[in-house]
Amino acid sequence: LLLPIAVFIAVMVVYLRLNSDSELVVMRNAGISDMGLARPAIIFGCVTTIITYGLTLYAIPASMRSYHDIQRDFASSLAGVLIEAGVFTDIAPGITFFAHARDRSGGLAGIIVDDSRDPARRLIYTAERGAISSSAEGPRAVLENGTYQETDTKTGQVSVLYFDHTTIGLGTFFGHYNGPRRRGADELFLGELWSGADAGNDQDARWRMRVEAHRRLVDPIYCLAMALIAAGCMVTSGQPRQGQNLQVLTATGWAGLLMIASFFLRGV
């Protein structure tokens, strides 16, 4: 997003300086045509366009893929790290977790889990010991030697169940982080976007991926377009130090219209 604007500003500054120092006049008198004066800006625009293609087609999707993978791996172990001994921890809205003690291996003792997400009932787990572990469905709390207490908030009736071993899935609290996940469009490379392999039978997702593929092919060209706008407006002046403000305003106006159109089309 910033490279096209940076290219436009760079080309404008260079030609403004050349014009203010009367160097454009000297080069014209030496027989250099407007196309010859604009050639460096065109080359600069082409080079930045190639760099932007490298970013949009490989660097950005690869970095986003790595970022989301690291985020998932970190979040999958977050549940175990989040629990602090002797502290009531709100791990999610309506979920409070307490452990009296914690050993070096990560084992927990004196566990209380209060689940009040459902207004119709309240669940309270107590256990002598337990631990937080990972599974294909996400992090889970493994509890041993405890009770499961369910209270009906309307009638006040309480039912208690004793257990030797049970597990509480925490994947819904922290997200489903283990196992395969569907990658977002910002993580897919051009070939994957074009084939729509990760979309499955979702036709809308396939169309969104196809739109993303077209965007990645078109966006880098804005660098060249911005360089052409700046050079085209600045090298066609008649006299030095005359009409520069008009040229700058004209170039800025065309560049602004192009960027506004690009944002509008992106939103559509």
C-alpha positions in Angstrom: 0.0 0.0 0.0 2.8 2.4 0.8 5.2 1.6 -2.1 3.1 3.3 -4.8 2.8 6.5 -2.7 6.5 6.4 -1.9 7.3 6.0 -5.6 5.1 8.9 -6.5 6.7 11.2 -3.9 10.2 10.2 -4.9 9.7 10.9 -8.6 8.0 14.2 -7.8 10.8 15.4 -5.5 13.5 14.5 -8.1 11.9 16.3 -11.0 11.0 19.3 -8.8 14.6 19.6 -7.8 15.8 19.3 -11.5 13.2 21.8 -12.6 14.1 24.3 -9.8 17.8 24.1 -10.7 17.0 24.6 -14.4 18.6 21.2 -15.2 15.6 20.1 -17.2 16.0 23.1 -19.5 19.7 22.2 -20.0 18.9 18.6 -20.8 16.2 19.7 -23.3 18.6 22.1 -25.0 21.0 19.2 -25.2 18.5 17.4 -27.3 17.0 15.0 -24.7 13.3 14.4 -25.4 10.5 14.3 -22.8 10.6 10.5 -23.2 14.3 10.5 -22.4 13.7 12.6 -19.4 11.0 10.3 -18.2 13.0 7.1 -18.8 14.7 7.0 -15.4 11.3 7.3 -13.7 9.9 4.5 -15.8 12.8 2.3 -15.0 12.4 3.1 -11.3 8.7 2.3 -11.5 9.4 -1.0 -13.2 12.0 -2.0 -10.6 9.6 -1.2 -7.7 6.8 -3.0 -9.5 9.0 -6.1 -9.6 9.9 -5.8 -5.9 6.2 -5.4 -5.1 5.3 -8.5 -7.0 7.9 -10.4 -4.9 6.2 -9.1 -1.8 2.6 -9.7 -2.8 3.2 -13.1 -4.5 5.6 -14.7 -2.0 6.9 -12.6 1.0 3.6 -11.5 2.5 1.7 -14.8 2.2 4.7 -16.7 3.5 5.1 -14.3 6.5 1.3 -14.4 7.2 1.4 -18.2 7.1 4.3 -18.3 9.5 2.6 -15.8 11.8 -0.7 -17.7 12.0 1.2 -21.0 12.6 3.2 -19.4 15.5 0.0 -17.8 16.8 -1.8 -21.2 16.8 1.2 -23.0 18.5 1.5 -20.3 21.2 -2.2 -20.2 21.8 -2.4 -24.0 22.2 -0.1 -23.9 25.2 -1.5 -20.6 26.5 -4.0 -22.4 28.7 -1.3 -24.1 30.7 0.8 -21.0 31.1 -2.2 -18.8 32.0 -3.1 -20.8 35.2 -1.3 -19.3 38.2 -1.2 -21.1 41.5 -3.4 -19.5 44.2 -5.1 -17.1 41.8 -8.6 -17.2 40.5 -8.2 -16.8 36.8 -11.0 -15.7 34.4 -9.9 -17.7 31.3 -13.0 -16.7 29.4 -16.3 -14.9 30.1 -18.1 -17.0 32.6 -15.2 -19.4 33.2 -13.1 -19.1 36.4 -10.2 -21.5 37.0 -8.4 -21.9 40.4 -5.5 -24.2 41.4 -4.2 -24.2 44.9 -0.7 -25.4 43.9 1.4 -26.2 40.9 4.5 -28.4 40.7 7.5 -28.2 38.4 6.1 -30.6 35.9 2.9 -28.5 35.4 0.6 -30.6 37.6 -2.1 -28.8 39.5 -3.6 -29.5 42.9 -6.7 -28.3 44.6 -8.6 -27.4 41.4 -11.9 -25.5 41.2 -13.6 -24.7 37.8 -16.6 -22.4 37.9 -18.7 -22.4 34.7 -21.5 -19.9 34.7 -21.9 -19.2 30.9 -25.3 -20.8 30.8 -27.9 -18.6 32.6 -30.1 -21.7 33.3 -27.5 -23.7 35.1 -24.2 -23.3 36.9 -21.4 -25.9 36.9 -18.7 -26.3 39.5 -15.9 -28.8 39.1 -13.6 -29.6 42.0 -10.6 -32.0 41.9 -7.7 -33.0 44.1 -5.3 -32.8 41.2 -5.1 -32.4 37.4 -3.2 -30.8 34.6 -3.7 -28.9 31.3 -2.9 -30.9 28.2 -3.2 -30.5 24.5 -5.3 -32.6 22.2 -6.6 -32.6 18.6 -9.6 -30.6 19.8 -7.5 -28.0 21.6 -6.3 -27.6 25.2 -8.1 -29.7 27.8 -8.2 -29.8 31.6 -7.7 -33.3 33.0 -9.1 -33.7 36.5 -8.8 -36.6 38.9 -10.7 -37.5 42.1 -13.3 -34.7 42.3 -16.9 -33.7 42.0 -19.2 -32.3 39.3 -21.8 -30.0 40.8 -24.7 -28.7 38.6 -27.1 -26.1 40.0 -30.4 -25.2 38.3 -30.6 -21.5 38.7 -34.4 -21.4 38.4 -35.3 -24.1 40.9 -32.1 -24.0 43.0 -31.8 -27.8 42.8 -28.3 -29.1 43.1 -27.0 -32.4 41.7 -23.5 -33.8 42.6 -21.6 -36.4 40.7 -18.3 -37.9 42.0 -15.7 -38.9 39.5 -12.3 -40.5 39.4 -11.2 -39.1 36.1 -12.7 -36.5 33.7 -11.7 -34.0 31.2 -13.0 -30.5 30.3 -12.5 -29.2 26.8 -11.0 -25.7 26.8 -10.8 -25.5 23.0 -14.0 -23.4 22.9 -12.4 -21.0 25.4 -9.0 -20.6 23.7 -9.9 -21.6 20.1 -9.2 -24.7 18.2 -5.5 -24.5 17.7 -4.3 -28.1 17.2 -4.7 -30.2 14.1 -5.3 -29.0 10.6 -6.8 -25.6 10.0 -8.2 -23.8 7.0 -5.7 -21.1 5.9 -7.0 -17.6 5.1 -6.7 -16.0 1.8 -3.8 -13.8 3.0 -1.8 -17.0 3.7 -2.2 -18.7 0.3 0.1 -18.3 -2.7 -1.1 -17.4 -6.1 -1.5 -20.9 -7.4 -3.4 -22.0 -4.3 -5.7 -19.0 -4.6 -6.4 -19.6 -8.3 -7.2 -23.3 -7.7 -9.3 -22.7 -4.6 -8.1 -25.9 -3.1 -8.7 -24.8 0.6 -12.2 -23.6 -0.2 -13.6 -27.1 -0.7 -17.2 -26.9 -2.0 -17.7 -23.3 -0.8 -18.3 -21.5 -4.0 -18.3 -18.1 -2.3 -14.9 -18.8 -0.8 -13.6 -19.8 -4.2 -14.8 -16.5 -5.7 -13.1 -14.5 -2.8 -9.9 -16.4 -3.5 -10.1 -15.6 -7.2 -10.6 -11.9 -6.3 -7.6 -12.0 -4.0 -5.5 -13.5 -6.8 -6.5 -10.7 -9.2 -5.7 -8.1 -6.6 -2.2 -9.5 -6.1 -1.6 -9.4 -9.8 -2.9 -5.8 -10.2 -1.7 -4.0 -7.0 2.0 -3.9 -7.9 1.2 -2.1 -11.2 0.2 0.9 -9.2 4.0 1.6 -8.6 4.5 2.0 -12.3 1.4 4.0 -12.7 2.4 6.4 -10.0 5.8 6.9 -11.5 4.2 7.6 -14.9 1.8 10.1 -13.5 4.5 12.0 -11.6 7.0 12.0 -14.5 4.3 12.8 -17.1 3.2 15.9 -15.2 6.7 17.1 -14.4 8.7 16.7 -17.6 6.1 18.5 -19.8 6.7 21.9 -18.3 7.6 24.9 -20.5 9.8 27.1 -18.4 11.7 26.4 -15.1 10.1 27.8 -11.9 6.9 28.5 -13.8 3.8 26.5 -13.4 5.3 24.1 -10.8 2.4 24.5 -8.4 0.0 23.6 -11.1 2.0 20.6 -12.1 2.2 19.4 -8.6 -1.5 19.8 -8.0 -2.3 18.1 -11.3 0.0 15.1 -10.5 -1.4 14.9 -7.0 -4.9 15.0 -8.2 -4.4 12.2 -10.8 -2.6 10.1 -8.2 -5.3 10.7 -5.6 -8.0 9.7 -8.1 -6.1 6.6 -8.9 -5.7 5.6 -5.3 -9.4 6.4 -4.5 -10.5 4.3 -7.5 -8.2 1.4 -6.3 -9.7 1.5 -2.8 -13.2 1.7 -4.2 -12.6 -1.3 -6.5 -11.0 -3.2 -3.6 -14.1 -2.7 -1.5 -16.4 -3.7 -4.3 
